[in-house]
Amino acid sequence: PSSTTCCGNLQRGARAELFLVGGAALAVAYDATRTALLRRWEDQLRAVLDQPGGGEAFLAILTYIQHVSDTPGGELHDLAARLGPDAEEAYVTTAEMLRAEGEARGKAEDILVVFEQRGIDVDGKSRERIESCTELGTLNGWFRRAFKVDKASDLFEE
């Protein structure tokens, strides 16, 4: 997530805290001693959570750390637990969102593999539509249809 996305709904005070914590998130992404680094930033993270819109900002920070680092989920969960129930709820939301994104991405890849194995070319528009879909139910339906259609664009016709 960009800093613009992270700051979108925050008031000026929360933006300052978010800026500081964003710097910590960058450092965590590249620092092998990230657990100690996360602990040093607990007060700032708590301040972000306490601001109007802070839950969204905290969620964006966790999502960023998850996307760009190899920080184990357990470390982030422990951090959230230390910060309180609102932070822990944001962590669970982040984990669920990332899991759903991964499932959708995997199903989209499965659809493309079916076409590849069947020798069916996938045009750019169809590939974009498959890869950008985040609805697992839709992707599951397309996956089943991928075995039956003669061209990729037919996948979307019902």
C-alpha positions, 0 to 999 in steps of 0.5 A: 500500500502506498503512503497515500492509501495509508494516510487517506482517511487520517487526520493530521495528527495521525499522519505524523505518527503514521509517517514515523511508523511507516519508516519503521515498517520499511526498516522492519522489512529489511532488518534481521532484528525486526522483533526488537525493532517492532518492540521499539515502535509499540508506542507509535503504533499504539498512537496510530491506533488511537487516532481517528481512522487509526485502525485502517492505518494500522491495517495498512502498516501490517499489510505492508510489512507482510507484503515486503518482508519475511517477518513471521506472522507469529511475530506480528500477532504477538505485537498486535496482542501486546497492543490490545484487542483492536490491534489484534483484530486488525492483525486477524483481518490482515491475515484473512485478507492476505490468505484470500488474496493468495487463494484467488491468485492461486486459482487464477494461475490454475485456470491459466495452467488448464488453458496451457495444458489444453493448448488454448491461447489466452488473449491479453484481455482474458488473462487480465480479467482472470488475474485481476479477479478476487472473487473465489466463487467466480474463479472456481466457476471459471476453473470448472468451465476452463475444461469445457470451453474452446477459447479463453474468452468463452470462459466468461459467457454463461 
